Amino acid sequence: MTVFFSSILVVALVSIIFSRRPKKFLALAICSLILLAFFDCLRLQPWAYQYLLILTVFYIHDWENETENSGNQTLGLVQITIAGIYVWSGIYKMNFTFSHETLPALLAPAQNLFP
């Protein structure tokens, strides 16, 4: 099942590159990513939902009326999406477990470098 949806995703993403009006291929890519995450929760990695959000922003873009203003709006939404993901990842790390267990484990190799 996942091979089927993965191949649909690859075909949709390649078709987005070569299409003048990629809205239907964007919808196909979004649906296949959602179905891949639904059938295998381990696929819901940060890259997967980041691409899902970015593809959704491109889907919202008005492909019929391409003006400089609509392109700037879409670029701004993509920038806000990426910034929001990074802000949320920083907020998520402000907890007891990260600061007392994960962070010391991450910094342990650097302890040998500095006295």
Jmol script that loads the backbone (N, CA, C; Angstrom):
load data "model"
ATOM      1  N   MET A   1       0.824  -1.192   0.000  1.00  0.00           N
ATOM      2  CA  MET A   1       0.000   0.000   0.000  1.00  0.00           C
ATOM      3  C   MET A   1       0.870   1.258   0.000  1.00  0.00           C
ATOM      4  N   THR A   2       1.923   1.262   0.836  1.00  0.00           N
ATOM      5  CA  THR A   2       2.758   2.456   0.906  1.00  0.00           C
ATOM      6  C   THR A   2       3.570   2.651  -0.367  1.00  0.00           C
ATOM      7  N   VAL A   3       3.913   1.559  -1.036  1.00  0.00           N
ATOM      8  CA  VAL A   3       4.646   1.689  -2.298  1.00  0.00           C
ATOM      9  C   VAL A   3       3.763   2.375  -3.333  1.00  0.00           C
ATOM     10  N   PHE A   4       2.493   2.041  -3.341  1.00  0.00           N
ATOM     11  CA  PHE A   4       1.545   2.648  -4.274  1.00  0.00           C
ATOM     12  C   PHE A   4       1.434   4.149  -4.032  1.00  0.00           C
ATOM     13  N   PHE A   5       1.220   4.555  -2.783  1.00  0.00           N
ATOM     14  CA  PHE A   5       1.068   5.979  -2.476  1.00  0.00           C
ATOM     15  C   PHE A   5       2.390   6.729  -2.636  1.00  0.00           C
ATOM     16  N   SER A   6       3.502   6.058  -2.368  1.00  0.00           N
ATOM     17  CA  SER A   6       4.804   6.696  -2.569  1.00  0.00           C
ATOM     18  C   SER A   6       5.062   6.959  -4.048  1.00  0.00           C
ATOM     19  N   SER A   7       4.716   6.006  -4.890  1.00  0.00           N
ATOM     20  CA  SER A   7       4.912   6.211  -6.324  1.00  0.00           C
ATOM     21  C   SER A   7       3.960   7.281  -6.854  1.00  0.00           C
ATOM     22  N   ILE A   8       2.737   7.345  -6.328  1.00  0.00           N
ATOM     23  CA  ILE A   8       1.819   8.425  -6.716  1.00  0.00           C
ATOM     24  C   ILE A   8       2.397   9.776  -6.297  1.00  0.00           C
ATOM     25  N   LEU A   9       2.981   9.835  -5.117  1.00  0.00           N
ATOM     26  CA  LEU A   9       3.594  11.070  -4.631  1.00  0.00           C
ATOM     27  C   LEU A   9       4.741  11.500  -5.542  1.00  0.00           C
ATOM     28  N   VAL A  10       5.595  10.580  -5.925  1.00  0.00           N
ATOM     29  CA  VAL A  10       6.731  10.908  -6.790  1.00  0.00           C
ATOM     30  C   VAL A  10       6.243  11.396  -8.153  1.00  0.00           C
ATOM     31  N   VAL A  11       5.266  10.703  -8.725  1.00  0.00           N
ATOM     32  CA  VAL A  11       4.725  11.111 -10.026  1.00  0.00           C
ATOM     33  C   VAL A  11       4.077  12.491  -9.929  1.00  0.00           C
ATOM     34  N   ALA A  12       3.339  12.740  -8.855  1.00  0.00           N
ATOM     35  CA  ALA A  12       2.694  14.042  -8.679  1.00  0.00           C
ATOM     36  C   ALA A  12       3.725  15.148  -8.527  1.00  0.00           C
ATOM     37  N   LEU A  13       4.786  14.910  -7.753  1.00  0.00           N
ATOM     38  CA  LEU A  13       5.813  15.934  -7.552  1.00  0.00           C
ATOM     39  C   LEU A  13       6.569  16.239  -8.843  1.00  0.00           C
ATOM     40  N   VAL A  14       6.858  15.208  -9.626  1.00  0.00           N
ATOM     41  CA  VAL A  14       7.529  15.430 -10.906  1.00  0.00           C
ATOM     42  C   VAL A  14       6.588  16.163 -11.865  1.00  0.00           C
ATOM     43  N   SER A  15       5.311  15.835 -11.837  1.00  0.00           N
ATOM     44  CA  SER A  15       4.345  16.500 -12.701  1.00  0.00           C
ATOM     45  C   SER A  15       4.155  17.963 -12.328  1.00  0.00           C
ATOM     46  N   ILE A  16       4.300  18.288 -11.057  1.00  0.00           N
ATOM     47  CA  ILE A  16       4.197  19.683 -10.626  1.00  0.00           C
ATOM     48  C   ILE A  16       5.274  20.530 -11.305  1.00  0.00           C
ATOM     49  N   ILE A  17       6.455  19.959 -11.471  1.00  0.00           N
ATOM     50  CA  ILE A  17       7.569  20.705 -12.063  1.00  0.00           C
ATOM     51  C   ILE A  17       7.262  21.086 -13.510  1.00  0.00           C
ATOM     52  N   PHE A  18       6.655  20.189 -14.253  1.00  0.00           N
ATOM     53  CA  PHE A  18       6.473  20.400 -15.686  1.00  0.00           C
ATOM     54  C   PHE A  18       5.105  20.943 -16.067  1.00  0.00           C
ATOM     55  N   SER A  19       4.218  21.104 -15.118  1.00  0.00           N
ATOM     56  CA  SER A  19       2.865  21.554 -15.434  1.00  0.00           C
ATOM     57  C   SER A  19       2.751  23.072 -15.334  1.00  0.00           C
ATOM     58  N   ARG A  20       1.945  23.662 -16.239  1.00  0.00           N
ATOM     59  CA  ARG A  20       1.695  25.089 -16.174  1.00  0.00           C
ATOM     60  C   ARG A  20       0.682  25.428 -15.086  1.00  0.00           C
ATOM     61  N   ARG A  21      -0.265  24.552 -14.892  1.00  0.00           N
ATOM     62  CA  ARG A  21      -1.273  24.727 -13.847  1.00  0.00           C
ATOM     63  C   ARG A  21      -1.259  23.471 -12.972  1.00  0.00           C
ATOM     64  N   PRO A  22      -0.412  23.476 -11.952  1.00  0.00           N
ATOM     65  CA  PRO A  22      -0.162  22.253 -11.190  1.00  0.00           C
ATOM     66  C   PRO A  22      -1.143  21.993 -10.045  1.00  0.00           C
ATOM     67  N   LYS A  23      -2.295  22.676 -10.032  1.00  0.00           N
ATOM     68  CA  LYS A  23      -3.188  22.566  -8.880  1.00  0.00           C
ATOM     69  C   LYS A  23      -3.663  21.120  -8.654  1.00  0.00           C
ATOM     70  N   LYS A  24      -4.001  20.413  -9.724  1.00  0.00           N
ATOM     71  CA  LYS A  24      -4.474  19.024  -9.542  1.00  0.00           C
ATOM     72  C   LYS A  24      -3.348  18.105  -9.064  1.00  0.00           C
ATOM     73  N   PHE A  25      -2.123  18.363  -9.518  1.00  0.00           N
ATOM     74  CA  PHE A  25      -0.995  17.554  -9.062  1.00  0.00           C
ATOM     75  C   PHE A  25      -0.626  17.881  -7.620  1.00  0.00           C
ATOM     76  N   LEU A  26      -0.787  19.151  -7.237  1.00  0.00           N
ATOM     77  CA  LEU A  26      -0.571  19.528  -5.841  1.00  0.00           C
ATOM     78  C   LEU A  26      -1.581  18.823  -4.933  1.00  0.00           C
ATOM     79  N   ALA A  27      -2.844  18.789  -5.375  1.00  0.00           N
ATOM     80  CA  ALA A  27      -3.872  18.098  -4.587  1.00  0.00           C
ATOM     81  C   ALA A  27      -3.544  16.608  -4.472  1.00  0.00           C
ATOM     82  N   LEU A  28      -3.071  16.018  -5.554  1.00  0.00           N
ATOM     83  CA  LEU A  28      -2.701  14.600  -5.535  1.00  0.00           C
ATOM     84  C   LEU A  28      -1.524  14.346  -4.595  1.00  0.00           C
ATOM     85  N   ALA A  29      -0.539  15.237  -4.609  1.00  0.00           N
ATOM     86  CA  ALA A  29       0.614  15.088  -3.711  1.00  0.00           C
ATOM     87  C   ALA A  29       0.187  15.256  -2.256  1.00  0.00           C
ATOM     88  N   ILE A  30      -0.684  16.225  -1.980  1.00  0.00           N
ATOM     89  CA  ILE A  30      -1.156  16.443  -0.614  1.00  0.00           C
ATOM     90  C   ILE A  30      -1.934  15.230  -0.121  1.00  0.00           C
ATOM     91  N   CYS A  31      -2.823  14.726  -0.951  1.00  0.00           N
ATOM     92  CA  CYS A  31      -3.619  13.543  -0.555  1.00  0.00           C
ATOM     93  C   CYS A  31      -2.732  12.321  -0.333  1.00  0.00           C
ATOM     94  N   SER A  32      -1.743  12.137  -1.196  1.00  0.00           N
ATOM     95  CA  SER A  32      -0.876  10.962  -1.018  1.00  0.00           C
ATOM     96  C   SER A  32      -0.026  11.083   0.242  1.00  0.00           C
ATOM     97  N   LEU A  33       0.442  12.295   0.565  1.00  0.00           N
ATOM     98  CA  LEU A  33       1.187  12.475   1.819  1.00  0.00           C
ATOM     99  C   LEU A  33       0.300  12.206   3.026  1.00  0.00           C
ATOM    100  N   ILE A  34      -0.933  12.687   2.981  1.00  0.00           N
ATOM    101  CA  ILE A  34      -1.867  12.444   4.092  1.00  0.00           C
ATOM    102  C   ILE A  34      -2.141  10.955   4.239  1.00  0.00           C
ATOM    103  N   LEU A  35      -2.355  10.269   3.122  1.00  0.00           N
ATOM    104  CA  LEU A  35      -2.629   8.834   3.190  1.00  0.00           C
ATOM    105  C   LEU A  35      -1.400   8.044   3.650  1.00  0.00           C
ATOM    106  N   LEU A  36      -0.218   8.461   3.232  1.00  0.00           N
ATOM    107  CA  LEU A  36       0.990   7.793   3.716  1.00  0.00           C
ATOM    108  C   LEU A  36       1.125   7.941   5.229  1.00  0.00           C
ATOM    109  N   ALA A  37       0.840   9.125   5.743  1.00  0.00           N
ATOM    110  CA  ALA A  37       0.910   9.333   7.195  1.00  0.00           C
ATOM    111  C   ALA A  37      -0.202   8.583   7.908  1.00  0.00           C
ATOM    112  N   PHE A  38      -1.369   8.475   7.284  1.00  0.00           N
ATOM    113  CA  PHE A  38      -2.483   7.768   7.902  1.00  0.00           C
ATOM    114  C   PHE A  38      -2.204   6.276   8.039  1.00  0.00           C
ATOM    115  N   PHE A  39      -1.626   5.679   7.005  1.00  0.00           N
ATOM    116  CA  PHE A  39      -1.373   4.240   7.038  1.00  0.00           C
ATOM    117  C   PHE A  39      -0.096   3.871   7.787  1.00  0.00           C
ATOM    118  N   ASP A  40       0.794   4.834   7.971  1.00  0.00           N
ATOM    119  CA  ASP A  40       2.033   4.572   8.694  1.00  0.00           C
ATOM    120  C   ASP A  40       2.392   5.827   9.476  1.00  0.00           C
ATOM    121  N   CYS A  41       2.051   5.852  10.756  1.00  0.00           N
ATOM    122  CA  CYS A  41       2.255   7.044  11.585  1.00  0.00           C
ATOM    123  C   CYS A  41       3.723   7.414  11.720  1.00  0.00           C
ATOM    124  N   LEU A  42       4.626   6.470  11.488  1.00  0.00           N
ATOM    125  CA  LEU A  42       6.046   6.778  11.568  1.00  0.00           C
ATOM    126  C   LEU A  42       6.502   7.685  10.433  1.00  0.00           C
ATOM    127  N   ARG A  43       5.688   7.803   9.391  1.00  0.00           N
ATOM    128  CA  ARG A  43       6.031   8.697   8.287  1.00  0.00           C
ATOM    129  C   ARG A  43       5.787  10.160   8.628  1.00  0.00           C
ATOM    130  N   LEU A  44       5.120  10.417   9.736  1.00  0.00           N
ATOM    131  CA  LEU A  44       4.821  11.794  10.108  1.00  0.00           C
ATOM    132  C   LEU A  44       6.050  12.421  10.765  1.00  0.00           C
ATOM    133  N   GLN A  45       7.085  12.542   9.971  1.00  0.00           N
ATOM    134  CA  GLN A  45       8.338  13.148  10.400  1.00  0.00           C
ATOM    135  C   GLN A  45       8.277  14.644  10.116  1.00  0.00           C
ATOM    136  N   PRO A  46       9.187  15.426  10.687  1.00  0.00           N
ATOM    137  CA  PRO A  46       9.160  16.878  10.436  1.00  0.00           C
ATOM    138  C   PRO A  46       9.209  17.254   8.959  1.00  0.00           C
ATOM    139  N   TRP A  47      10.005  16.553   8.166  1.00  0.00           N
ATOM    140  CA  TRP A  47      10.059  16.889   6.744  1.00  0.00           C
ATOM    141  C   TRP A  47       8.718  16.644   6.083  1.00  0.00           C
ATOM    142  N   ALA A  48       7.985  15.621   6.523  1.00  0.00           N
ATOM    143  CA  ALA A  48       6.709  15.289   5.884  1.00  0.00           C
ATOM    144  C   ALA A  48       5.673  16.368   6.139  1.00  0.00           C
ATOM    145  N   TYR A  49       5.531  16.811   7.383  1.00  0.00           N
ATOM    146  CA  TYR A  49       4.519  17.843   7.591  1.00  0.00           C
ATOM    147  C   TYR A  49       4.997  19.205   7.121  1.00  0.00           C
ATOM    148  N   GLN A  50       6.298  19.435   7.061  1.00  0.00           N
ATOM    149  CA  GLN A  50       6.784  20.686   6.482  1.00  0.00           C
ATOM    150  C   GLN A  50       6.447  20.737   4.990  1.00  0.00           C
ATOM    151  N   TYR A  51       6.715  19.662   4.270  1.00  0.00           N
ATOM    152  CA  TYR A  51       6.373  19.632   2.846  1.00  0.00           C
ATOM    153  C   TYR A  51       4.869  19.670   2.647  1.00  0.00           C
ATOM    154  N   LEU A  52       4.118  19.033   3.537  1.00  0.00           N
ATOM    155  CA  LEU A  52       2.664  19.059   3.435  1.00  0.00           C
ATOM    156  C   LEU A  52       2.142  20.487   3.576  1.00  0.00           C
ATOM    157  N   LEU A  53       2.666  21.221   4.531  1.00  0.00           N
ATOM    158  CA  LEU A  53       2.239  22.606   4.705  1.00  0.00           C
ATOM    159  C   LEU A  53       2.661  23.484   3.528  1.00  0.00           C
ATOM    160  N   ILE A  54       3.860  23.290   3.021  1.00  0.00           N
ATOM    161  CA  ILE A  54       4.325  24.089   1.885  1.00  0.00           C
ATOM    162  C   ILE A  54       3.523  23.760   0.627  1.00  0.00           C
ATOM    163  N   LEU A  55       3.250  22.491   0.393  1.00  0.00           N
ATOM    164  CA  LEU A  55       2.419  22.121  -0.754  1.00  0.00           C
ATOM    165  C   LEU A  55       1.016  22.695  -0.628  1.00  0.00           C
ATOM    166  N   THR A  56       0.499  22.760   0.590  1.00  0.00           N
ATOM    167  CA  THR A  56      -0.816  23.348   0.806  1.00  0.00           C
ATOM    168  C   THR A  56      -0.801  24.844   0.498  1.00  0.00           C
ATOM    169  N   VAL A  57       0.258  25.528   0.872  1.00  0.00           N
ATOM    170  CA  VAL A  57       0.375  26.955   0.531  1.00  0.00           C
ATOM    171  C   VAL A  57       0.417  27.131  -0.979  1.00  0.00           C
ATOM    172  N   PHE A  58       1.161  26.289  -1.674  1.00  0.00           N
ATOM    173  CA  PHE A  58       1.201  26.386  -3.132  1.00  0.00           C
ATOM    174  C   PHE A  58      -0.143  26.028  -3.753  1.00  0.00           C
ATOM    175  N   TYR A  59      -0.879  25.129  -3.125  1.00  0.00           N
ATOM    176  CA  TYR A  59      -2.210  24.795  -3.627  1.00  0.00           C
ATOM    177  C   TYR A  59      -3.155  25.989  -3.498  1.00  0.00           C
ATOM    178  N   ILE A  60      -3.016  26.748  -2.412  1.00  0.00           N
ATOM    179  CA  ILE A  60      -3.860  27.921  -2.201  1.00  0.00           C
ATOM    180  C   ILE A  60      -3.527  29.034  -3.197  1.00  0.00           C
ATOM    181  N   HIS A  61      -2.300  29.065  -3.696  1.00  0.00           N
ATOM    182  CA  HIS A  61      -1.864  30.096  -4.647  1.00  0.00           C
ATOM    183  C   HIS A  61      -2.790  30.134  -5.856  1.00  0.00           C
ATOM    184  N   ASP A  62      -3.098  31.329  -6.327  1.00  0.00           N
ATOM    185  CA  ASP A  62      -3.969  31.506  -7.489  1.00  0.00           C
ATOM    186  C   ASP A  62      -3.139  31.343  -8.764  1.00  0.00           C
ATOM    187  N   TRP A  63      -3.204  30.157  -9.358  1.00  0.00           N
ATOM    188  CA  TRP A  63      -2.405  29.862 -10.546  1.00  0.00           C
ATOM    189  C   TRP A  63      -3.008  30.469 -11.805  1.00  0.00           C
ATOM    190  N   GLU A  64      -4.283  30.850 -11.781  1.00  0.00           N
ATOM    191  CA  GLU A  64      -4.931  31.438 -12.947  1.00  0.00           C
ATOM    192  C   GLU A  64      -4.533  32.902 -13.114  1.00  0.00           C
ATOM    193  N   ASN A  65      -4.363  33.605 -12.021  1.00  0.00           N
ATOM    194  CA  ASN A  65      -4.114  35.037 -12.038  1.00  0.00           C
ATOM    195  C   ASN A  65      -2.738  35.315 -11.436  1.00  0.00           C
ATOM    196  N   GLU A  66      -1.712  34.983 -12.184  1.00  0.00           N
ATOM    197  CA  GLU A  66      -0.355  35.132 -11.656  1.00  0.00           C
ATOM    198  C   GLU A  66       0.112  36.571 -11.820  1.00  0.00           C
ATOM    199  N   THR A  67       0.144  37.270 -10.712  1.00  0.00           N
ATOM    200  CA  THR A  67       0.694  38.622 -10.695  1.00  0.00           C
ATOM    201  C   THR A  67       1.868  38.630  -9.729  1.00  0.00           C
ATOM    202  N   GLU A  68       2.599  39.728  -9.747  1.00  0.00           N
ATOM    203  CA  GLU A  68       3.733  39.826  -8.829  1.00  0.00           C
ATOM    204  C   GLU A  68       3.254  39.847  -7.390  1.00  0.00           C
ATOM    205  N   ASN A  69       2.095  40.463  -7.160  1.00  0.00           N
ATOM    206  CA  ASN A  69       1.556  40.541  -5.810  1.00  0.00           C
ATOM    207  C   ASN A  69       1.162  39.159  -5.283  1.00  0.00           C
ATOM    208  N   SER A  70       0.531  38.341  -6.121  1.00  0.00           N
ATOM    209  CA  SER A  70       0.134  37.006  -5.660  1.00  0.00           C
ATOM    210  C   SER A  70       1.360  36.129  -5.433  1.00  0.00           C
ATOM    211  N   GLY A  71       2.390  36.307  -6.251  1.00  0.00           N
ATOM    212  CA  GLY A  71       3.635  35.566  -6.037  1.00  0.00           C
ATOM    213  C   GLY A  71       4.310  35.967  -4.738  1.00  0.00           C
ATOM    214  N   ASN A  72       4.290  37.270  -4.445  1.00  0.00           N
ATOM    215  CA  ASN A  72       4.875  37.740  -3.183  1.00  0.00           C
ATOM    216  C   ASN A  72       4.082  37.235  -1.985  1.00  0.00           C
ATOM    217  N   GLN A  73       2.763  37.181  -2.110  1.00  0.00           N
ATOM    218  CA  GLN A  73       1.938  36.658  -1.023  1.00  0.00           C
ATOM    219  C   GLN A  73       2.239  35.193  -0.768  1.00  0.00           C
ATOM    220  N   THR A  74       2.370  34.424  -1.836  1.00  0.00           N
ATOM    221  CA  THR A  74       2.669  33.002  -1.680  1.00  0.00           C
ATOM    222  C   THR A  74       4.052  32.812  -1.059  1.00  0.00           C
ATOM    223  N   LEU A  75       5.024  33.568  -1.525  1.00  0.00           N
ATOM    224  CA  LEU A  75       6.362  33.483  -0.941  1.00  0.00           C
ATOM    225  C   LEU A  75       6.337  33.868   0.535  1.00  0.00           C
ATOM    226  N   GLY A  76       5.574  34.898   0.876  1.00  0.00           N
ATOM    227  CA  GLY A  76       5.444  35.301   2.276  1.00  0.00           C
ATOM    228  C   GLY A  76       4.802  34.219   3.127  1.00  0.00           C
ATOM    229  N   LEU A  77       3.783  33.552   2.587  1.00  0.00           N
ATOM    230  CA  LEU A  77       3.145  32.462   3.334  1.00  0.00           C
ATOM    231  C   LEU A  77       4.093  31.287   3.540  1.00  0.00           C
ATOM    232  N   VAL A  78       4.906  30.982   2.537  1.00  0.00           N
ATOM    233  CA  VAL A  78       5.890  29.903   2.688  1.00  0.00           C
ATOM    234  C   VAL A  78       6.918  30.278   3.751  1.00  0.00           C
ATOM    235  N   GLN A  79       7.360  31.535   3.755  1.00  0.00           N
ATOM    236  CA  GLN A  79       8.316  31.984   4.757  1.00  0.00           C
ATOM    237  C   GLN A  79       7.718  31.917   6.160  1.00  0.00           C
ATOM    238  N   ILE A  80       6.454  32.328   6.295  1.00  0.00           N
ATOM    239  CA  ILE A  80       5.785  32.260   7.604  1.00  0.00           C
ATOM    240  C   ILE A  80       5.633  30.809   8.044  1.00  0.00           C
ATOM    241  N   THR A  81       5.330  29.920   7.107  1.00  0.00           N
ATOM    242  CA  THR A  81       5.176  28.498   7.428  1.00  0.00           C
ATOM    243  C   THR A  81       6.480  27.913   7.951  1.00  0.00           C
ATOM    244  N   ILE A  82       7.576  28.174   7.254  1.00  0.00           N
ATOM    245  CA  ILE A  82       8.866  27.635   7.684  1.00  0.00           C
ATOM    246  C   ILE A  82       9.295  28.254   9.012  1.00  0.00           C
ATOM    247  N   ALA A  83       9.106  29.566   9.151  1.00  0.00           N
ATOM    248  CA  ALA A  83       9.457  30.220  10.420  1.00  0.00           C
ATOM    249  C   ALA A  83       8.603  29.679  11.559  1.00  0.00           C
ATOM    250  N   GLY A  84       7.328  29.449  11.301  1.00  0.00           N
ATOM    251  CA  GLY A  84       6.444  28.900  12.330  1.00  0.00           C
ATOM    252  C   GLY A  84       6.863  27.515  12.778  1.00  0.00           C
ATOM    253  N   ILE A  85       7.305  26.701  11.839  1.00  0.00           N
ATOM    254  CA  ILE A  85       7.767  25.354  12.188  1.00  0.00           C
ATOM    255  C   ILE A  85       9.003  25.431  13.080  1.00  0.00           C
ATOM    256  N   TYR A  86       9.936  26.312  12.748  1.00  0.00           N
ATOM    257  CA  TYR A  86      11.150  26.442  13.559  1.00  0.00           C
ATOM    258  C   TYR A  86      10.859  27.058  14.917  1.00  0.00           C
ATOM    259  N   VAL A  87       9.936  28.022  14.978  1.00  0.00           N
ATOM    260  CA  VAL A  87       9.558  28.599  16.272  1.00  0.00           C
ATOM    261  C   VAL A  87       8.904  27.530  17.139  1.00  0.00           C
ATOM    262  N   TRP A  88       8.005  26.737  16.532  1.00  0.00           N
ATOM    263  CA  TRP A  88       7.348  25.695  17.311  1.00  0.00           C
ATOM    264  C   TRP A  88       8.348  24.656  17.803  1.00  0.00           C
ATOM    265  N   SER A  89       9.344  24.318  16.977  1.00  0.00           N
ATOM    266  CA  SER A  89      10.327  23.332  17.433  1.00  0.00           C
ATOM    267  C   SER A  89      11.136  23.892  18.604  1.00  0.00           C
ATOM    268  N   GLY A  90      11.379  25.199  18.621  1.00  0.00           N
ATOM    269  CA  GLY A  90      12.065  25.801  19.763  1.00  0.00           C
ATOM    270  C   GLY A  90      11.204  25.829  21.005  1.00  0.00           C
ATOM    271  N   ILE A  91       9.923  26.149  20.830  1.00  0.00           N
ATOM    272  CA  ILE A  91       8.996  26.157  21.968  1.00  0.00           C
ATOM    273  C   ILE A  91       8.842  24.751  22.532  1.00  0.00           C
ATOM    274  N   TYR A  92       8.812  23.773  21.645  1.00  0.00           N
ATOM    275  CA  TYR A  92       8.637  22.383  22.062  1.00  0.00           C
ATOM    276  C   TYR A  92       9.801  21.912  22.937  1.00  0.00           C
ATOM    277  N   LYS A  93      10.979  22.493  22.721  1.00  0.00           N
ATOM    278  CA  LYS A  93      12.154  22.069  23.482  1.00  0.00           C
ATOM    279  C   LYS A  93      12.250  22.727  24.844  1.00  0.00           C
ATOM    280  N   MET A  94      11.366  23.633  25.149  1.00  0.00           N
ATOM    281  CA  MET A  94      11.406  24.282  26.461  1.00  0.00           C
ATOM    282  C   MET A  94      10.596  23.463  27.467  1.00  0.00           C
ATOM    283  N   ASN A  95      11.113  22.300  27.796  1.00  0.00           N
ATOM    284  CA  ASN A  95      10.467  21.458  28.801  1.00  0.00           C
ATOM    285  C   ASN A  95      11.533  20.788  29.668  1.00  0.00           C
ATOM    286  N   PHE A  96      11.113  20.191  30.720  1.00  0.00           N
ATOM    287  CA  PHE A  96      12.027  19.595  31.694  1.00  0.00           C
ATOM    288  C   PHE A  96      12.821  18.446  31.089  1.00  0.00           C
ATOM    289  N   THR A  97      12.160  17.585  30.351  1.00  0.00           N
ATOM    290  CA  THR A  97      12.821  16.399  29.814  1.00  0.00           C
ATOM    291  C   THR A  97      13.946  16.788  28.854  1.00  0.00           C
ATOM    292  N   PHE A  98      13.685  17.755  27.982  1.00  0.00           N
ATOM    293  CA  PHE A  98      14.729  18.142  27.032  1.00  0.00           C
ATOM    294  C   PHE A  98      15.921  18.752  27.747  1.00  0.00           C
ATOM    295  N   SER A  99      15.664  19.645  28.691  1.00  0.00           N
ATOM    296  CA  SER A  99      16.779  20.338  29.332  1.00  0.00           C
ATOM    297  C   SER A  99      17.557  19.460  30.303  1.00  0.00           C
ATOM    298  N   HIS A 100      16.951  18.402  30.832  1.00  0.00           N
ATOM    299  CA  HIS A 100      17.649  17.571  31.816  1.00  0.00           C
ATOM    300  C   HIS A 100      18.102  16.207  31.287  1.00  0.00           C
ATOM    301  N   GLU A 101      17.575  15.779  30.172  1.00  0.00           N
ATOM    302  CA  GLU A 101      17.970  14.479  29.629  1.00  0.00           C
ATOM    303  C   GLU A 101      18.569  14.581  28.229  1.00  0.00           C
ATOM    304  N   THR A 102      17.859  15.224  27.323  1.00  0.00           N
ATOM    305  CA  THR A 102      18.292  15.245  25.929  1.00  0.00           C
ATOM    306  C   THR A 102      19.470  16.181  25.710  1.00  0.00           C
ATOM    307  N   LEU A 103      19.397  17.395  26.221  1.00  0.00           N
ATOM    308  CA  LEU A 103      20.469  18.372  26.011  1.00  0.00           C
ATOM    309  C   LEU A 103      21.812  17.903  26.578  1.00  0.00           C
ATOM    310  N   PRO A 104      21.878  17.358  27.799  1.00  0.00           N
ATOM    311  CA  PRO A 104      23.175  16.840  28.269  1.00  0.00           C
ATOM    312  C   PRO A 104      23.719  15.706  27.401  1.00  0.00           C
ATOM    313  N   ALA A 105      22.831  14.872  26.880  1.00  0.00           N
ATOM    314  CA  ALA A 105      23.291  13.796  25.999  1.00  0.00           C
ATOM    315  C   ALA A 105      23.826  14.358  24.683  1.00  0.00           C
ATOM    316  N   LEU A 106      23.223  15.440  24.194  1.00  0.00           N
ATOM    317  CA  LEU A 106      23.705  16.062  22.966  1.00  0.00           C
ATOM    318  C   LEU A 106      25.047  16.760  23.165  1.00  0.00           C
ATOM    319  N   LEU A 107      25.245  17.346  24.331  1.00  0.00           N
ATOM    320  CA  LEU A 107      26.478  18.079  24.594  1.00  0.00           C
ATOM    321  C   LEU A 107      27.600  17.227  25.163  1.00  0.00           C
ATOM    322  N   ALA A 108      27.339  15.975  25.465  1.00  0.00           N
ATOM    323  CA  ALA A 108      28.363  15.103  26.050  1.00  0.00           C
ATOM    324  C   ALA A 108      29.613  14.967  25.202  1.00  0.00           C
ATOM    325  N   PRO A 109      29.524  14.806  23.878  1.00  0.00           N
ATOM    326  CA  PRO A 109      30.770  14.710  23.096  1.00  0.00           C
ATOM    327  C   PRO A 109      31.595  15.989  23.130  1.00  0.00           C
ATOM    328  N   ALA A 110      30.973  17.136  23.323  1.00  0.00           N
ATOM    329  CA  ALA A 110      31.709  18.405  23.353  1.00  0.00           C
ATOM    330  C   ALA A 110      32.452  18.611  24.660  1.00  0.00           C
ATOM    331  N   GLN A 111      32.141  17.831  25.701  1.00  0.00           N
ATOM    332  CA  GLN A 111      32.814  17.987  26.981  1.00  0.00           C
ATOM    333  C   GLN A 111      34.300  17.632  26.895  1.00  0.00           C
ATOM    334  N   ASN A 112      34.645  16.751  26.003  1.00  0.00           N
ATOM    335  CA  ASN A 112      36.052  16.347  25.830  1.00  0.00           C
ATOM    336  C   ASN A 112      36.850  17.400  25.069  1.00  0.00           C
ATOM    337  N   LEU A 113      36.168  18.257  24.318  1.00  0.00           N
ATOM    338  CA  LEU A 113      36.861  19.273  23.530  1.00  0.00           C
ATOM    339  C   LEU A 113      37.280  20.481  24.353  1.00  0.00           C
ATOM    340  N   PHE A 114      36.475  20.820  25.334  1.00  0.00           N
ATOM    341  CA  PHE A 114      36.727  22.014  26.146  1.00  0.00           C
ATOM    342  C   PHE A 114      36.996  21.626  27.588  1.00  0.00           C
ATOM    343  N   PRO A 115      37.997  22.245  28.213  1.00  0.00           N
ATOM    344  CA  PRO A 115      38.308  21.897  29.603  1.00  0.00           C
ATOM    345  C   PRO A 115      37.267  22.473  30.568  1.00  0.00           C
TER     346      PRO A 115
END
end "model"
wireframe off; spacefill off
backbone 0.3
color backbone group
